[in-house]
Amino acid sequence: MEKHLTIHLPASALEPLIAHLAQAVQERLGAARSNPSEQMALTEPEAAALLGLKPHQLRDARRAGRVRACQITGRRIRYRRVDLLRYLEENLN
C-alpha cells in the first residue's frame, strides 16, 4: 500500500525553487542551441559533419531515400537528430 504525503506551503516558498528550475531549463536550452549536435533541426553541413560525411554524400543519401529530411520555407533542408541517429544505426550493420 502506497503512503501519500501532503505538504501545504505558501506560494512564496515555492517561488525560489521555480525561479531556479526556470533558469536551469533556459541554460540547457541555450547550450543545446549553441551546440549543433544537440539542435533539433540541423542544416545539411551540420548534419553531414555530425555523421562524418561530406554534404554532397548526405544529400545523395537523402535523395536515395536512405535518410529522412524536412524541407522548410522554400528549398532549405533540415535534418532531425533522431533521423540522423537512425541512419547511423542502420548503416553500421
N, CA, C and O of each residue as an XYZ file, in Angstrom:
372
protein
N       0.833     -1.172      0.000
C       0.000      0.000      0.000
C       0.890      1.251      0.000
O       1.803      1.380      0.816
N       0.604      2.160     -0.926
C       1.372      3.401     -1.005
C       0.906      4.384      0.044
O      -0.285      4.515      0.328
N       1.877      5.065      0.605
C       1.550      6.129      1.551
C       1.701      7.450      0.826
O       2.626      7.621      0.033
N       0.830      8.355      1.081
C       0.859      9.671      0.453
C       1.172     10.719      1.511
O       0.712     10.644      2.651
N       1.950     11.674      1.106
C       2.317     12.759      1.984
C       1.825     14.057      1.360
O       2.081     14.326      0.186
N       1.135     14.841      2.131
C       0.635     16.119      1.650
C       1.324     17.224      2.446
O       1.346     17.223      3.676
N       1.880     18.158      1.697
C       2.544     19.295      2.332
C       1.860     20.562      1.852
O       1.650     20.746      0.653
N       1.525     21.408      2.759
C       0.899     22.677      2.419
C       1.938     23.775      2.600
O       2.434     24.007      3.702
N       2.258     24.449      1.488
C       3.241     25.528      1.513
C       2.644     26.772      0.889
O       1.833     26.681     -0.032
N       3.030     27.907      1.375
C       2.583     29.130      0.704
C       3.312     29.254     -0.634
O       4.437     28.775     -0.778
N       2.681     29.887     -1.595
C       3.271     30.045     -2.925
C       4.623     30.726     -2.850
O       5.515     30.423     -3.642
N       4.783     31.634     -1.916
C       6.051     32.374     -1.796
C       7.216     31.443     -1.461
O       8.363     31.759     -1.778
N       6.944     30.310     -0.832
C       8.005     29.356     -0.504
C       8.471     28.602     -1.745
O       9.612     28.141     -1.794
N       7.611     28.471     -2.739
C       7.970     27.754     -3.962
C       8.608     28.649     -5.016
O       9.271     28.152     -5.927
N       8.421     29.953     -4.908
C       8.931     30.870     -5.925
C      10.436     30.734     -6.177
O      10.837     30.716     -7.341
N      11.297     30.636     -5.144
C      12.732     30.475     -5.414
C      13.047     29.169     -6.151
O      13.916     29.144     -7.023
N      12.358     28.107     -5.812
C      12.566     26.831     -6.490
C      12.138     26.921     -7.954
O      12.854     26.453     -8.839
N      11.000     27.507     -8.207
C      10.512     27.660     -9.581
C      11.465     28.533    -10.391
O      11.755     28.225    -11.547
N      11.954     29.619     -9.794
C      12.901     30.502    -10.484
C      14.191     29.755    -10.805
O      14.744     29.910    -11.893
N      14.667     28.951     -9.869
C      15.887     28.167    -10.090
C      15.686     27.158    -11.224
O      16.553     27.017    -12.087
N      14.572     26.470    -11.227
C      14.289     25.493    -12.282
C      14.152     26.162    -13.641
O      14.658     25.649    -14.638
N      13.475     27.300    -13.690
C      13.325     28.026    -14.955
C      14.681     28.452    -15.497
O      14.928     28.347    -16.699
N      15.560     28.932    -14.627
C      16.906     29.333    -15.045
C      17.688     28.130    -15.571
O      18.375     28.235    -16.587
N      17.588     27.002    -14.894
C      18.304     25.795    -15.329
C      17.813     25.338    -16.704
O      18.619     24.942    -17.546
N      16.520     25.389    -16.934
C      15.961     24.999    -18.230
C      16.442     25.950    -19.324
O      16.812     25.506    -20.411
N      16.439     27.239    -19.046
C      16.909     28.216    -20.026
C      18.373     27.987    -20.375
O      18.752     28.086    -21.542
N      19.194     27.685    -19.386
C      20.614     27.422    -19.637
C      20.799     26.181    -20.496
O      21.622     26.182    -21.411
N      20.045     25.120    -20.214
C      20.167     23.890    -21.011
C      19.701     24.106    -22.442
O      20.312     23.591    -23.378
N      18.623     24.865    -22.619
C      18.151     25.156    -23.971
C      19.172     25.994    -24.731
O      19.426     25.757    -25.912
N      19.753     26.975    -24.046
C      20.774     27.800    -24.677
C      21.978     26.986    -25.090
O      22.521     27.187    -26.176
N      22.404     26.065    -24.232
C      23.540     25.201    -24.561
C      23.207     24.293    -25.738
O      24.054     24.068    -26.602
N      21.996     23.773    -25.782
C      21.595     22.897    -26.886
C      21.550     23.664    -28.197
O      21.924     23.132    -29.242
N      21.098     24.901    -28.149
C      21.034     25.711    -29.371
C      22.420     26.064    -29.889
O      22.620     26.173    -31.099
N      23.379     26.245    -28.985
C      24.721     26.635    -29.413
C      25.560     25.435    -29.824
O      26.620     25.608    -30.426
N      25.115     24.229    -29.516
C      25.840     23.013    -29.873
C      25.098     22.331    -31.014
O      24.040     21.744    -30.789
N      25.632     22.395    -32.247
C      24.906     21.849    -33.395
C      24.492     20.396    -33.231
O      23.462     19.991    -33.769
N      25.268     19.602    -32.502
C      24.905     18.197    -32.364
C      23.690     18.006    -31.478
O      23.108     16.921    -31.474
N      23.285     19.017    -30.730
C      22.125     18.923    -29.859
C      20.902     19.637    -30.421
O      19.825     19.555    -29.830
N      21.035     20.322    -31.523
C      19.904     21.034    -32.090
C      18.853     20.046    -32.577
O      19.160     18.906    -32.926
N      17.614     20.506    -32.591
C      16.538     19.661    -33.085
C      16.625     19.478    -34.584
O      16.469     18.365    -35.085
N      16.873     20.556    -35.306
C      16.940     20.500    -36.759
C      18.292     21.045    -37.211
O      18.657     22.176    -36.891
N      19.019     20.237    -37.948
C      20.357     20.612    -38.382
C      20.370     20.938    -39.866
O      19.628     20.350    -40.653
N      21.222     21.882    -40.236
C      21.408     22.178    -41.653
C      22.168     21.022    -42.288
O      22.690     20.151    -41.592
N      22.226     21.023    -43.612
C      22.925     19.938    -44.295
C      24.407     19.871    -43.913
O      24.901     18.778    -43.638
N      25.137     20.990    -43.885
C      26.541     20.912    -43.466
C      26.705     20.439    -42.013
O      27.620     19.671    -41.718
N      25.822     20.892    -41.100
C      25.900     20.458    -39.703
C      25.616     18.967    -39.584
O      26.315     18.248    -38.870
N      24.586     18.510    -40.287
C      24.212     17.096    -40.235
C      25.316     16.224    -40.827
O      25.638     15.170    -40.280
N      25.887     16.658    -41.929
C      26.967     15.892    -42.560
C      28.159     15.794    -41.616
O      28.750     14.722    -41.479
N      28.520     16.894    -40.966
C      29.645     16.878    -40.027
C      29.368     15.929    -38.869
O      30.265     15.213    -38.424
N      28.134     15.921    -38.380
C      27.768     15.031    -37.280
C      27.949     13.569    -37.682
O      28.361     12.742    -36.868
N      27.641     13.256    -38.939
C      27.738     11.887    -39.433
C      29.129     11.544    -39.963
O      29.411     10.385    -40.270
N      29.989     12.540    -40.071
C      31.312     12.292    -40.620
C      31.287     12.165    -42.133
O      32.130     11.489    -42.722
N      30.318     12.816    -42.757
C      30.184     12.780    -44.214
C      30.438     14.164    -44.791
O      30.478     15.159    -44.068
N      30.607     14.204    -46.094
C      30.633     15.476    -46.804
C      29.186     15.819    -47.149
O      28.372     14.915    -47.340
N      28.852     17.109    -47.233
C      27.458     17.480    -47.517
C      26.887     16.808    -48.762
O      25.713     16.436    -48.765
N      27.679     16.641    -49.816
C      27.135     16.012    -51.025
C      26.830     14.528    -50.799
O      25.933     13.981    -51.441
N      27.563     13.872    -49.897
C      27.282     12.467    -49.591
C      25.947     12.339    -48.847
O      25.156     11.435    -49.113
N      25.718     13.259    -47.914
C      24.447     13.254    -47.188
C      23.298     13.582    -48.137
O      22.234     12.967    -48.068
N      23.513     14.536    -49.005
C      22.486     14.913    -49.994
C      22.132     13.711    -50.866
O      20.957     13.463    -51.135
N      23.146     12.964    -51.309
C      22.897     11.767    -52.117
C      22.091     10.732    -51.341
O      21.182     10.110    -51.890
N      22.425     10.547    -50.061
C      21.691      9.587    -49.224
C      20.239     10.031    -49.055
O      19.327      9.204    -49.071
N      20.028     11.335    -48.893
C      18.653     11.857    -48.764
C      17.873     11.621    -50.043
O      16.733     11.157    -50.004
N      18.480     11.937    -51.174
C      17.790     11.777    -52.458
C      17.501     10.318    -52.775
O      16.534     10.009    -53.471
N      18.337      9.425    -52.267
C      18.120      7.992    -52.477
C      17.119      7.418    -51.473
O      16.752      6.246    -51.558
N      16.677      8.253    -50.514
C      15.695      7.793    -49.539
C      16.296      7.048    -48.361
O      15.564      6.404    -47.610
N      17.613      7.115    -48.178
C      18.262      6.401    -47.078
C      18.256      7.189    -45.768
O      18.446      6.616    -44.696
N      18.039      8.495    -45.855
C      17.950      9.324    -44.653
C      16.813     10.327    -44.857
O      16.641     10.891    -45.938
N      16.051     10.527    -43.793
C      14.912     11.435    -43.846
C      15.338     12.865    -43.619
O      16.276     13.127    -42.865
N      14.660     13.786    -44.261
C      14.910     15.217    -44.070
C      13.597     15.965    -44.196
O      12.610     15.436    -44.707
N      13.599     17.192    -43.725
C      12.428     18.059    -43.813
C      12.782     19.261    -44.673
O      13.893     19.785    -44.600
N      11.837     19.685    -45.478
C      12.041     20.891    -46.273
C      11.223     22.000    -45.644
O      10.018     21.863    -45.432
N      11.896     23.101    -45.351
C      11.204     24.222    -44.719
C      11.390     25.474    -45.555
O      12.437     25.672    -46.171
N      10.392     26.296    -45.574
C      10.418     27.602    -46.226
C      11.257     27.603    -47.490
O      12.431     27.971    -47.481
N      10.647     27.196    -48.539
C      11.365     27.195    -49.818
C      12.194     25.943    -50.002
O      11.682     24.827    -49.915
N      13.471     26.134    -50.257
C      14.327     24.998    -50.585
C      15.239     24.576    -49.442
O      16.039     23.655    -49.608
N      15.139     25.215    -48.303
C      16.036     24.873    -47.190
C      15.699     23.501    -46.630
O      14.538     23.191    -46.360
N      16.721     22.693    -46.460
C      16.574     21.328    -45.951
C      17.114     21.276    -44.528
O      18.155     21.862    -44.230
N      16.406     20.575    -43.653
C      16.852     20.372    -42.283
C      16.731     18.887    -41.954
O      15.863     18.183    -42.471
N      17.616     18.438    -41.090
C      17.647     17.047    -40.659
C      17.400     16.990    -39.161
O      17.989     17.750    -38.393
N      16.525     16.083    -38.755
C      16.288     15.889    -37.325
C      17.350     14.947    -36.771
O      17.743     13.979    -37.422
N      17.804     15.248    -35.564
C      18.842     14.430    -34.927
C      18.425     12.965    -34.847
O      19.239     12.078    -35.102
N      17.181     12.706    -34.500
C      16.708     11.327    -34.364
C      16.812     10.586    -35.700
O      17.147      9.401    -35.721
N      16.530     11.266    -36.808
C      16.638     10.632    -38.127
C      18.093     10.346    -38.485
O      18.396      9.328    -39.109
N      18.985     11.241    -38.091
C      20.407     11.027    -38.364
C      20.951      9.860    -37.550
O      21.741      9.061    -38.052
N      20.527      9.764    -36.296
C      20.968      8.639    -35.472
C      20.437      7.318    -36.014
O      21.136      6.305    -35.995
N      19.196      7.333    -36.497
C      18.618      6.133    -37.100
C      19.428      5.725    -38.340
O      19.705      4.543    -38.544
N      19.804      6.706    -39.159
C      20.617      6.451    -40.340
C      21.951      5.808    -39.944
O      22.401      4.854    -40.579
N      22.574      6.338    -38.892
C      23.834      5.765    -38.424
C      23.660      4.313    -37.991
O      24.444      3.445    -38.374
N      22.636      4.056    -37.195
C      22.378      2.708    -36.719
C      22.158      1.727    -37.860
O      22.678      0.612    -37.839
N      21.387      2.147    -38.854
C      21.076      1.277    -39.973
C      22.288      1.010    -40.861
O      22.373     -0.036    -41.503
N      23.219      1.952    -40.896
C      24.359      1.807    -41.780
C      25.605      1.296    -41.098
O      26.649      1.174    -41.738
N      25.524      0.993    -39.804
C      26.665      0.400    -39.098
C      26.681     -1.109    -39.281
O      27.719     -1.743    -39.092
N      25.573     -1.679    -39.636
C      25.473     -3.149    -39.779
C      26.019     -3.612    -41.087
O      26.013     -4.810    -41.369
